[in-house]
Structure formats: structure tokens, C-alpha cells
Amino acid sequence: MTWVLANLGLIWARTLDHVVLSLPPIVICFVIAVPLGWFARRYRVSRGIILTGAGLLYAVPSLPLIFVLPAVIGTSLLSPVNVIIALTLYGIALMVRVVTDGLDSVDADVRQSASAMGYSTWSRFWQVELPLSGPVLLAGMRVVAVSTVSLVTVGAVIGVQSLGSLFTDGFQRGIQAEIVAGLVATVALALVFDGALVLAGRLLMPWTRRVAPPKPSVPLEVSAA
């Protein structure tokens, strides 16, 4: 506890570093996964290729991927860009299947009704299919957010500053309080991201809010004549 109180500034700085590394992959993976998932659902021939490729990509261990990326994209080994790109790829691998399943969950009759009302393919997607699949996409994004916050810590192994740096430094110096502080801060940050997504979902998708059923009326007793 003494170490934590004496190093609140360090913990806060590493938390900000962690946020900077976590946000871009979460946003970028959603932007890329939505059209990929739509393409996989619309064109059945490509569905197996895209989903299988996404599954194989997610099976690649994170640390080797971060080590390989500098040779592929020409960045330095210590560049935070490597971590951001790696986590974006993992996010895409998760979200592509979620987007596909979410779009599949939209009832076929709803699509036909929208087409009958004059919606084009794109307008039907943006105004009908995407909103109705929103709850599924939100659930997937919550998983992506939590896993991304967790995986950012791996970058500390190669020297990229984040809350994971508290793990590595704590192990090297034998400071248990530093390790625990990094663990607690990482979990807390994941909960903050998850809560922010839940709140955003309630604001952007008000139609998903549950409406309390009306209370049954109590029948009045009728006295016998």
C-alpha cells in the first residue's frame, strides 16, 4: 500500500498510456469488421474464407505477432504502432464473425418488407439491418474491448509503456505491490471500457431498452346481491 501511495503519478501515467494503446484498435477493428462481415453474409462463397481466415488470425500468439510486425511494416521493435496493429487484427478476427452472425439474426421478412418499401441495398443495411443487429454487435464489442485492454499488457515485454510495465518492473524488482497495482488497474480499466460501451448502447439504441410490463389490475370484489 505504501508503494501505491508513493507512486500514484506513475500508475496514472501508465493508465493513460494503456488507454492510448487500447482505444485505436477497438475503434478501427469495428470500422473494418462491419463491411467485412456484411460481405461475408451477402456473398456466401466468401463467407467460409473470411471467417476461417479470421479464426486462424486469432489463433496466432500475440507476442510473436508483435515481434514479426516490425519486419513486415518497417517500424522499430519498440514502436507502439506494432501493438496497435496487432490488437486491431485480433479485434477484426473477433468482430467479423460477430457482425456476420448479427446480420444473420435480422429476420428475412424484415428485409423483404424494407425492400418492398423502396429501400436500396445500402439504405436497408444502414437504416434497417445494422440497427437491428446492434445488440449483437454491442456484445461483440464488449468482448473486444475487454480482451484488447488485457492484451495491451503484452507490449510491456518489448518495452512499450502501459500498465503491463508495472508487471514487468514489479517482477524484476520483486515489488509485489506494484504487480498487484498493475493487475487491479488493468481490471478497473477494462470495467470502465465495458461500462462506457453499455452506456453508449443505451444512448444509441433506445429501442433495446426493456419496457416494464403493465401491472395487472386488481379486480374489485362484487358483493352478492
BATI-632559 format. One record per atom (N, C-alpha, C): residue number from 1; x negated, y, z negated. Coordinates in steps of 0.001 Angstrom, whole numbers. Example, Ala and Ser with C-alpha at 12.3 -4.5 7.8 and 13.67 -1.06 7.14 Angstrom:
% residues 2
SITE     i      east     north        up
SITE     1    -13190     -5690     -7800
SITE     1    -12300     -4500     -7800
SITE     1    -13200     -3300     -7800
SITE     2    -12850     -2250     -7080
SITE     2    -13670     -1060     -7140
SITE     2    -12900        30     -7870
***
This chain:
% residues 225
SITE     i      east     north        up
SITE     1      -824     -1204         0
SITE     1         0         0         0
SITE     1      -858      1254         0
SITE     2     -1976      1195      -735
SITE     2     -2890      2338      -774
SITE     2     -3438      2638       610
SITE     3     -3796      1576      1348
SITE     3     -4328      1784      2700
SITE     3     -3277      2426      3589
SITE     4     -2035      1987      3487
SITE     4      -958      2534      4322
SITE     4      -780      4019      4049
SITE     5      -722      4414      2778
SITE     5      -532      5821      2429
SITE     5     -1704      6680      2893
SITE     6     -2885      6101      2872
SITE     6     -4080      6853      3271
SITE     6     -4238      6931      4788
SITE     7     -3478      6134      5507
SITE     7     -3654      6080      6968
SITE     7     -2330      6258      7721
SITE     8     -1423      7031      7172
SITE     8      -142      7281      7835
SITE     8      -334      7974      9184
SITE     9     -1315      8874      9237
SITE     9     -1601      9556     10502
SITE     9     -2047      8584     11580
SITE    10     -2888      7615     11221
SITE    10     -3349      6613     12166
SITE    10     -2189      5731     12633
SITE    11     -1346      5309     11702
SITE    11      -205      4464     12061
SITE    11       734      5195     13018
SITE    12       968      6488     12731
SITE    12      1843      7277     13598
SITE    12      1227      7433     14994
SITE    13       -72      7678     15055
SITE    13      -743      7828     16352
SITE    13      -670      6547     17160
SITE    14      -905      5392     16524
SITE    14      -815      4119     17230
SITE    14       631      3815     17657
SITE    15      1602      4279     16841
SITE    15      3009      4090     17215
SITE    15      3340      4871     18477
SITE    16      2857      6112     18564
SITE    16      3086      6916     19766
SITE    16      2419      6277     20981
SITE    17      1199      5768     20795
SITE    17       528      5055     21895
SITE    17      1369      3860     22350
SITE    18      1957      3175     21388
SITE    18      2773      1996     21679
SITE    18      4008      2391     22481
SITE    19      4629      3494     22105
SITE    19      5818      3967     22820
SITE    19      5468      4334     24257
SITE    20      4352      5016     24438
SITE    20      3920      5433     25780
SITE    20      3687      4227     26680
SITE    21      3179      3147     26116
SITE    21      2928      1937     26900
SITE    21      4200      1120     27124
SITE    22      5192      1268     26259
SITE    22      6396       433     26325
SITE    22      7470       998     27249
SITE    23      7646      2306     27221
SITE    23      8759      2904     27971
SITE    23      8665      2720     29487
SITE    24      7517      3008     30121
SITE    24      7468      2876     31584
SITE    24      7820      1479     32100
SITE    25      7294       391     31513
SITE    25      7678      -929     32023
SITE    25      9171     -1204     31905
SITE    26      9803      -754     30817
SITE    26     11228     -1005     30628
SITE    26     12048      -299     31709
SITE    27     11703       964     31973
SITE    27     12458      1738     32971
SITE    27     12179      1229     34381
SITE    28     10909      1038     34704
SITE    28     10537       650     36067
SITE    28     11074      -735     36410
SITE    29     11024     -1660     35467
SITE    29     11483     -3024     35770
SITE    29     12975     -3027     36075
SITE    30     13746     -2179     35401
SITE    30     15182     -2099     35682
SITE    30     15423     -1550     37084
SITE    31     14699      -492     37435
SITE    31     14869       142     38746
SITE    31     14541      -837     39873
SITE    32     13535     -1669     39671
SITE    32     13133     -2620     40722
SITE    32     13993     -3879     40699
SITE    33     14369     -4339     39509
SITE    33     15099     -5606     39400
SITE    33     16522     -5510     39935
SITE    34     17147     -4344     39828
SITE    34     18539     -4215     40295
SITE    34     18664     -4486     41800
SITE    35     17889     -3829     42662
SITE    35     18002     -4168     44089
SITE    35     17555     -5591     44413
SITE    36     16538     -6100     43698
SITE    36     16110     -7481     43941
SITE    36     17216     -8469     43563
SITE    37     17857     -8225     42419
SITE    37     18955     -9093     42002
SITE    37     20134     -9016     42939
SITE    38     20429     -7812     43427
SITE    38     21518     -7655     44404
SITE    38     21195     -8423     45680
SITE    39     19956     -8318     46147
SITE    39     19533     -9009     47365
SITE    39     19634    -10524     47182
SITE    40     19208    -11004     46002
SITE    40     19261    -12442     45731
SITE    40     20700    -12947     45681
SITE    41     21623    -12137     45183
SITE    41     23016    -12575     45104
SITE    41     23704    -12504     46460
SITE    42     23393    -11477     47221
SITE    42     24083    -11283     48507
SITE    42     23598    -12264     49557
SITE    43     22308    -12552     49591
SITE    43     21749    -13441     50609
SITE    43     21293    -14728     49929
SITE    44     22108    -15733     50007
SITE    44     21874    -16985     49284
SITE    44     20572    -17662     49680
SITE    45     20129    -17453     50926
SITE    45     18888    -18084     51374
SITE    45     17707    -17592     50537
SITE    46     17722    -16305     50192
SITE    46     16604    -15729     49446
SITE    46     16745    -15922     47946
SITE    47     17915    -16357     47495
SITE    47     18164    -16462     46057
SITE    47     17160    -17392     45365
SITE    48     16989    -18596     45923
SITE    48     16077    -19557     45305
SITE    48     14641    -19069     45310
SITE    49     14233    -18409     46396
SITE    49     12856    -17920     46492
SITE    49     12590    -16839     45456
SITE    50     13510    -15871     45364
SITE    50     13313    -14753     44439
SITE    50     13353    -15222     42993
SITE    51     14339    -16034     42645
SITE    51     14482    -16464     41256
SITE    51     13358    -17417     40848
SITE    52     12945    -18292     41773
SITE    52     11827    -19187     41458
SITE    52     10530    -18398     41290
SITE    53     10314    -17435     42174
SITE    53      9129    -16590     42057
SITE    53      9107    -15817     40751
SITE    54     10284    -15308     40333
SITE    54     10366    -14579     39063
SITE    54     10052    -15500     37890
SITE    55     10558    -16731     37944
SITE    55     10279    -17682     36872
SITE    55      8807    -18036     36784
SITE    56      8177    -18229     37928
SITE    56      6752    -18538     37937
SITE    56      5920    -17364     37438
SITE    57      6340    -16157     37795
SITE    57      5618    -14970     37348
SITE    57      5655    -14848     35834
SITE    58      6805    -15134     35240
SITE    58      6919    -15014     33788
SITE    58      6108    -16092     33062
SITE    59      5804    -17182     33785
SITE    59      5035    -18265     33171
SITE    59      3544    -17949     33086
SITE    60      3094    -16886     33788
SITE    60      1683    -16516     33747
SITE    60      1358    -15920     32379
SITE    61       341    -16406     31675
SITE    61       -25    -15840     30374
SITE    61      -381    -14358     30484
SITE    62         4    -13584     29492
SITE    62      -154    -12127     29568
SITE    62     -1621    -11687     29562
SITE    63     -2424    -12268     28703
SITE    63     -3816    -11815     28586
SITE    63     -4614    -12072     29867
SITE    64     -4569    -13279     30467
SITE    64     -5271    -13466     31739
SITE    64     -4777    -12518     32829
SITE    65     -3472    -12242     32847
SITE    65     -2934    -11329     33865
SITE    65     -3526     -9936     33702
SITE    66     -3636     -9470     32459
SITE    66     -4215     -8151     32216
SITE    66     -5684     -8112     32624
SITE    67     -6383     -9224     32471
SITE    67     -7793     -9287     32883
SITE    67     -7931     -9332     34405
SITE    68     -6973     -9958     35093
SITE    68     -7063    -10114     36552
SITE    68     -6659     -8830     37277
SITE    69     -5701     -8101     36732
SITE    69     -5166     -6917     37421
SITE    69     -6226     -5889     37831
SITE    70     -7229     -5571     36992
SITE    70     -8223     -4584     37424
SITE    70     -8918     -4952     38729
SITE    71     -9172     -6224     38930
SITE    71     -9820     -6653     40176
SITE    71     -8882     -6526     41364
SITE    72     -7569     -6605     41105
SITE    72     -6586     -6544     42195
SITE    72     -6254     -5110     42568
SITE    73     -6046     -4262     41560
SITE    73     -5598     -2887     41838
SITE    73     -6717     -1857     41718
SITE    74     -7902     -2282     41305
SITE    74     -9053     -1383     41290
SITE    74     -9150      -448     40108
SITE    75     -8496      -772     39003
SITE    75     -8594        56     37804
SITE    75     -9685      -498     36890
SITE    76    -10031       285     35878
SITE    76    -11001      -200     34896
SITE    76    -10310     -1165     33943
SITE    77    -11083     -2006     33307
SITE    77    -10525     -3021     32417
SITE    77     -9802     -2389     31230
SITE    78    -10282     -1232     30770
SITE    78     -9697      -588     29596
SITE    78     -8555       355     29936
SITE    79     -8182       431     31203
SITE    79     -7121      1351     31594
SITE    79     -5755       877     31089
SITE    80     -4958      1769     30484
SITE    80     -3605      1401     30057
SITE    80     -2708      1014     31225
SITE    81     -3078      1434     32429
SITE    81     -2278      1100     33609
SITE    81     -2151      -415     33777
SITE    82     -3194     -1148     33424
SITE    82     -3151     -2603     33544
SITE    82     -2044     -3192     32668
SITE    83     -1933     -2688     31451
SITE    83      -906     -3174     30531
SITE    83       479     -2813     31047
SITE    84       632     -1587     31534
SITE    84      1944     -1132     32024
SITE    84      2386     -1967     33214
SITE    85      1477     -2218     34155
SITE    85      1838     -3005     35341
SITE    85      2167     -4446     34955
SITE    86      1355     -5023     34086
SITE    86      1599     -6406     33667
SITE    86      2960     -6540     33001
SITE    87      3291     -5625     32102
SITE    87      4564     -5698     31392
SITE    87      5732     -5379     32323
SITE    88      5503     -4546     33317
SITE    88      6552     -4284     34320
SITE    88      6864     -5558     35099
SITE    89      5839     -6303     35455
SITE    89      6046     -7560     36185
SITE    89      6821     -8559     35334
SITE    90      6486     -8635     34053
SITE    90      7231     -9537     33167
SITE    90      8684     -9088     33028
SITE    91      8898     -7784     32933
SITE    91     10261     -7273     32840
SITE    91     11067     -7580     34086
SITE    92     10452     -7421     35253
SITE    92     11133     -7752     36505
SITE    92     11477     -9231     36544
SITE    93     10534    -10063     36121
SITE    93     10772    -11507     36124
SITE    93     11978    -11877     35268
SITE    94     12158    -11185     34152
SITE    94     13313    -11454     33296
SITE    94     14602    -10886     33877
SITE    95     14532     -9650     34372
SITE    95     15752     -8941     34750
SITE    95     16335     -9379     36081
SITE    96     15520     -9899     36991
SITE    96     16057    -10302     38299
SITE    96     17151    -11347     38133
SITE    97     16907    -12346     37322
SITE    97     17931    -13376     37097
SITE    97     19136    -12792     36364
SITE    98     18873    -11893     35412
SITE    98     19987    -11284     34673
SITE    98     20877    -10475     35617
SITE    99     20257     -9697     36505
SITE    99     21036     -8900     37460
SITE    99     21850     -9803     38372
SITE   100     21228    -10870     38851
SITE   100     21933    -11810     39723
SITE   100     23124    -12436     39015
SITE   101     22905    -12894     37792
SITE   101     23997    -13500     37024
SITE   101     25079    -12473     36690
SITE   102     24654    -11236     36391
SITE   102     25619    -10196     36076
SITE   102     26512     -9877     37262
SITE   103     25931     -9779     38437
SITE   103     26729     -9507     39638
SITE   103     27618    -10699     39989
SITE   104     27122    -11898     39722
SITE   104     27943    -13088     39960
SITE   104     29155    -13136     39033
SITE   105     29039    -12491     37859
SITE   105     30133    -12540     36891
SITE   105     31326    -11676     37300
SITE   106     31128    -10792     38271
SITE   106     32234     -9951     38743
SITE   106     33206    -10816     39538
SITE   107     34455    -10755     39178
SITE   107     35468    -11599     39804
SITE   107     35564    -11314     41294
SITE   108     35680    -12385     42085
SITE   108     35778    -12244     43541
SITE   108     37013    -11457     43949
SITE   109     38103    -11605     43208
SITE   109     39325    -10855     43534
SITE   109     39115     -9361     43387
SITE   110     38276     -8982     42408
SITE   110     37973     -7560     42217
SITE   110     37212     -7024     43421
SITE   111     36264     -7784     43915
SITE   111     35507     -7360     45092
SITE   111     36423     -7225     46300
SITE   112     37284     -8210     46492
SITE   112     38197     -8161     47625
SITE   112     39153     -6981     47526
SITE   113     39599     -6701     46320
SITE   113     40503     -5566     46127
SITE   113     39793     -4255     46444
SITE   114     38531     -4154     46017
SITE   114     37771     -2935     46297
SITE   114     37549     -2759     47794
SITE   115     37248     -3856     48471
SITE   115     37059     -3779     49925
SITE   115     38360     -3394     50617
SITE   116     39465     -3934     50119
SITE   116     40764     -3616     50711
SITE   116     41131     -2149     50519
SITE   117     40608     -1539     49461
SITE   117     40879      -127     49194
SITE   117     39959       800     49981
SITE   118     39050       213     50772
SITE   118     38201      1018     51640
SITE   118     36793      1255     51145
SITE   119     36382       562     50070
SITE   119     35018       709     49589
SITE   119     34052        58     50570
SITE   120     32967       772     50872
SITE   120     31914       164     51669
SITE   120     31102      -771     50778
SITE   121     30155     -1485     51369
SITE   121     29339     -2416     50587
SITE   121     28586     -1700     49474
SITE   122     27983      -553     49813
SITE   122     27197       170     48817
SITE   122     28073       845     47777
SITE   123     29165      1478     48222
SITE   123     30034      2141     47245
SITE   123     30685      1118     46318
SITE   124     30996       -53     46841
SITE   124     31564     -1103     45993
SITE   124     30544     -1562     44965
SITE   125     29284     -1639     45380
SITE   125     28244     -2052     44444
SITE   125     28077     -1023     43326
SITE   126     27931       257     43683
SITE   126     27658      1287     42699
SITE   126     28866      1604     41821
SITE   127     30066      1555     42395
SITE   127     31244      2001     41663
SITE   127     32064       860     41055
SITE   128     31833      -355     41503
SITE   128     32636     -1476     41004
SITE   128     31756     -2567     40386
SITE   129     30885     -3154     41192
SITE   129     30132     -4320     40740
SITE   129     29134     -3978     39634
SITE   130     28356     -2911     39823
SITE   130     27342     -2555     38827
SITE   130     27970     -2169     37485
SITE   131     29015     -1327     37469
SITE   131     29635     -1021     36162
SITE   131     30214     -2248     35463
SITE   132     30872     -3143     36237
SITE   132     31484     -4307     35616
SITE   132     30444     -5302     35105
SITE   133     29282     -5324     35733
SITE   133     28216     -6218     35269
SITE   133     27345     -5549     34212
SITE   134     27695     -4320     33832
SITE   134     26910     -3556     32874
SITE   134     26628     -4271     31563
SITE   135     27635     -4896     30921
SITE   135     27350     -5582     29650
SITE   135     26301     -6675     29768
SITE   136     26309     -7399     30884
SITE   136     25303     -8446     31095
SITE   136     23924     -7817     31273
SITE   137     23870     -6742     32051
SITE   137     22594     -6067     32276
SITE   137     22058     -5480     30977
SITE   138     22945     -4933     30158
SITE   138     22514     -4373     28878
SITE   138     21912     -5453     27987
SITE   139     22540     -6616     27949
SITE   139     21999     -7717     27151
SITE   139     20602     -8101     27636
SITE   140     20428     -8136     28952
SITE   140     19113     -8455     29501
SITE   140     18084     -7395     29187
SITE   141     18478     -6121     29257
SITE   141     17543     -5039     28969
SITE   141     17125     -5036     27501
SITE   142     18025     -5465     26624
SITE   142     17660     -5548     25207
SITE   142     16568     -6598     25000
SITE   143     16674     -7709     25715
SITE   143     15630     -8743     25631
SITE   143     14319     -8212     26199
SITE   144     14400     -7523     27332
SITE   144     13204     -6965     27960
SITE   144     12535     -5955     27033
SITE   145     13330     -5100     26399
SITE   145     12769     -4070     25525
SITE   145     12024     -4687     24350
SITE   146     12646     -5659     23703
SITE   146     12014     -6284     22539
SITE   146     10748     -7045     22948
SITE   147     10824     -7779     24057
SITE   147      9648     -8540     24493
SITE   147      8527     -7613     24942
SITE   148      8873     -6490     25563
SITE   148      7855     -5533     26000
SITE   148      7138     -4914     24809
SITE   149      7903     -4480     23815
SITE   149      7289     -3910     22606
SITE   149      6363     -4928     21960
SITE   150      6758     -6184     21978
SITE   150      5924     -7239     21393
SITE   150      4651     -7458     22201
SITE   151      4784     -7522     23528
SITE   151      3634     -7849     24379
SITE   151      2632     -6710     24496
SITE   152      3070     -5483     24231
SITE   152      2123     -4358     24292
SITE   152       950     -4591     23350
SITE   153      1182     -5274     22254
SITE   153       114     -5505     21268
SITE   153     -1043     -6309     21858
SITE   154      -758     -7103     22904
SITE   154     -1816     -7921     23512
SITE   154     -2910     -7038     24098
SITE   155     -2540     -5851     24572
SITE   155     -3525     -4959     25174
SITE   155     -4629     -4552     24223
SITE   156     -4385     -4652     22912
SITE   156     -5420     -4280     21935
SITE   156     -6639     -5182     22025
SITE   157     -6443     -6386     22549
SITE   157     -7560     -7322     22667
SITE   157     -8633     -6784     23605
SITE   158     -8214     -6031     24634
SITE   158     -9183     -5474     25580
SITE   158     -9490     -4006     25266
SITE   159     -8974     -3510     24143
SITE   159     -9321     -2157     23717
SITE   159     -8303     -1084     24035
SITE   160     -7121     -1442     24530
SITE   160     -6074      -449     24796
SITE   160     -5359      -142     23482
SITE   161     -5344      1113     23082
SITE   161     -4821      1502     21783
SITE   161     -3298      1343     21705
SITE   162     -2854       703     20638
SITE   162     -1433       533     20346
SITE   162     -1337        48     18907
SITE   163      -139      -325     18490
SITE   163        -6      -907     17153
SITE   163      -774     -2217     17045
SITE   164     -1033     -2857     18167
SITE   164     -1853     -4062     18158
SITE   164     -3265     -3795     17685
SITE   165     -3721     -2541     17810
SITE   165     -5058     -2191     17334
SITE   165     -5164     -2361     15823
SITE   166     -4031     -2196     15132
SITE   166     -4047     -2421     13689
SITE   166     -4270     -3894     13374
SITE   167     -3766     -4773     14256
SITE   167     -4004     -6211     14059
SITE   167     -5484     -6532     14204
SITE   168     -6043     -6130     15344
SITE   168     -7433     -6488     15638
SITE   168     -8391     -5854     14640
SITE   169     -8163     -4577     14319
SITE   169     -9045     -3910     13361
SITE   169     -8888     -4503     11967
SITE   170     -7655     -4827     11609
SITE   170     -7417     -5428     10297
SITE   170     -8079     -6779     10153
SITE   171     -8025     -7592     11229
SITE   171     -8693     -8900     11192
SITE   171    -10208     -8736     11101
SITE   172    -10768     -7816     11880
SITE   172    -12211     -7644     11896
SITE   172    -12744     -7125     10568
SITE   173    -11976     -6263      9915
SITE   173    -12433     -5646      8665
SITE   173    -11865     -6333      7424
SITE   174    -10992     -7326      7634
SITE   174    -10427     -8057      6514
SITE   174     -9470     -7234      5671
SITE   175     -8741     -6308      6324
SITE   175     -7785     -5456      5606
SITE   175     -6382     -5989      5881
SITE   176     -5855     -6729      4944
SITE   176     -4545     -7349      5133
SITE   176     -3435     -6305      5249
SITE   177     -3534     -5223      4501
SITE   177     -2512     -4185      4538
SITE   177     -2403     -3569      5927
SITE   178     -3518     -3456      6632
SITE   178     -3495     -2902      7991
SITE   178     -2769     -3842      8946
SITE   179     -2996     -5132      8786
SITE   179     -2311     -6120      9627
SITE   179      -805     -6086      9375
SITE   180      -429     -6057      8116
SITE   180       993     -6026      7761
SITE   180      1641     -4736      8261
SITE   181       919     -3626      8148
SITE   181      1449     -2351      8625
SITE   181      1709     -2394     10128
SITE   182       788     -2985     10879
SITE   182       985     -3113     12317
SITE   182      2171     -3994     12650
SITE   183      2314     -5087     11900
SITE   183      3435     -6001     12129
SITE   183      4776     -5324     11837
SITE   184      4858     -4668     10687
SITE   184      6109     -4003     10300
SITE   184      6451     -2881     11278
SITE   185      5459     -2103     11677
SITE   185      5700     -1003     12603
SITE   185      6155     -1512     13972
SITE   186      5588     -2631     14420
SITE   186      5989     -3201     15710
SITE   186      7438     -3684     15671
SITE   187      7799     -4377     14607
SITE   187      9177     -4854     14461
SITE   187     10145     -3673     14371
SITE   188      9763     -2655     13604
SITE   188     10618     -1471     13455
SITE   188     10811      -769     14793
SITE   189      9736      -665     15567
SITE   189      9831       -21     16868
SITE   189     10723      -816     17816
SITE   190     10610     -2142     17777
SITE   190     11479     -2980     18604
SITE   190     12943     -2784     18232
SITE   191     13224     -2655     16942
SITE   191     14593     -2423     16491
SITE   191     15099     -1058     16947
SITE   192     14216       -54     16946
SITE   192     14604      1278     17417
SITE   192     14950      1236     18900
SITE   193     14142       573     19701
SITE   193     14416       448     21127
SITE   193     15731      -286     21359
SITE   194     15939     -1363     20611
SITE   194     17163     -2139     20762
SITE   194     18384     -1295     20383
SITE   195     18280      -576     19279
SITE   195     19390       277     18864
SITE   195     19672      1383     19861
SITE   196     18621      1949     20451
SITE   196     18807      3001     21448
SITE   196     19539      2468     22677
SITE   197     19221      1242     23091
SITE   197     19906       651     24235
SITE   197     21374       369     23919
SITE   198     21642      -106     22702
SITE   198     23031      -352     22306
SITE   198     23824       950     22327
SITE   199     23229      2004     21787
SITE   199     23899      3301     21779
SITE   199     24120      3821     23193
SITE   200     23105      3671     24049
SITE   200     23243      4102     25438
SITE   200     24350      3322     26142
SITE   201     24446      2018     25839
SITE   201     25500      1208     26439
SITE   201     26885      1671     26029
SITE   202     27030      2060     24773
SITE   202     28342      2546     24306
SITE   202     28703      3877     24947
SITE   203     27696      4714     25187
SITE   203     27958      6012     25789
SITE   203     28240      5899     27289
SITE   204     27482      5025     27964
SITE   204     27604      4911     29411
SITE   204     28706      3948     29843
SITE   205     29087      3043     28963
SITE   205     30119      2060     29305
SITE   205     31231      2072     28254
SITE   206     31970      3162     28177
SITE   206     33023      3245     27142
SITE   206     34118      2206     27315
SITE   207     34256      1673     28545
SITE   207     35307       686     28776
SITE   207     35021      -659     28111
SITE   208     33790      -845     27622
SITE   208     33457     -2113     26969
SITE   208     33762     -2099     25477
SITE   209     34137      -944     24958
SITE   209     34438      -877     23529
SITE   209     35708     -1660     23235
SITE   210     35637     -2384     22164
SITE   210     36795     -3164     21774
SITE   210     37866     -2257     21177
SITE   211     39064     -2468     21624
SITE   211     40187     -1717     21082
SITE   211     40895     -2591     20061
SITE   212     41080     -2070     18861
SITE   212     41718     -2853     17804
SITE   212     43155     -3159     18187
SITE   213     43579     -4420     18067
SITE   213     44958     -4771     18407
SITE   213     45927     -4083     17470
SITE   214     47112     -3748     17975
SITE   214     48089     -3080     17107
SITE   214     48509     -3975     15960
SITE   215     48738     -3357     14814
SITE   215     49166     -4123     13654
SITE   215     50605     -4604     13848
SITE   216     50852     -5866     13519
SITE   216     52222     -6355     13669
SITE   216     53165     -5633     12734
SITE   217     54319     -5330     13258
SITE   217     55301     -4626     12423
SITE   217     55918     -5599     11442
SITE   218     56199     -5107     10261
SITE   218     56792     -5957      9232
SITE   218     58309     -5857      9366
SITE   219     58988     -6975      9639
SITE   219     60449     -6926      9811
SITE   219     61138     -6531      8532
SITE   220     62133     -5722      8650
SITE   220     62896     -5306      7495
SITE   220     63826     -6417      7052
SITE   221     63952     -6573      5772
SITE   221     64867     -7590      5262
SITE   221     66314     -7126      5429
SITE   222     67112     -7999      5969
SITE   222     68520     -7677      6196
SITE   222     69310     -8409      5123
SITE   223     69999     -7656      4293
SITE   223     70764     -8283      3216
SITE   223     72026     -8902      3766
SITE   224     72401    -10007      3179
SITE   224     73589    -10707      3661
SITE   224     74832     -9885      3341
SITE   225     75724     -9850      4264
SITE   225     76948     -9066      4075
SITE   225     77793     -9704      3006
***
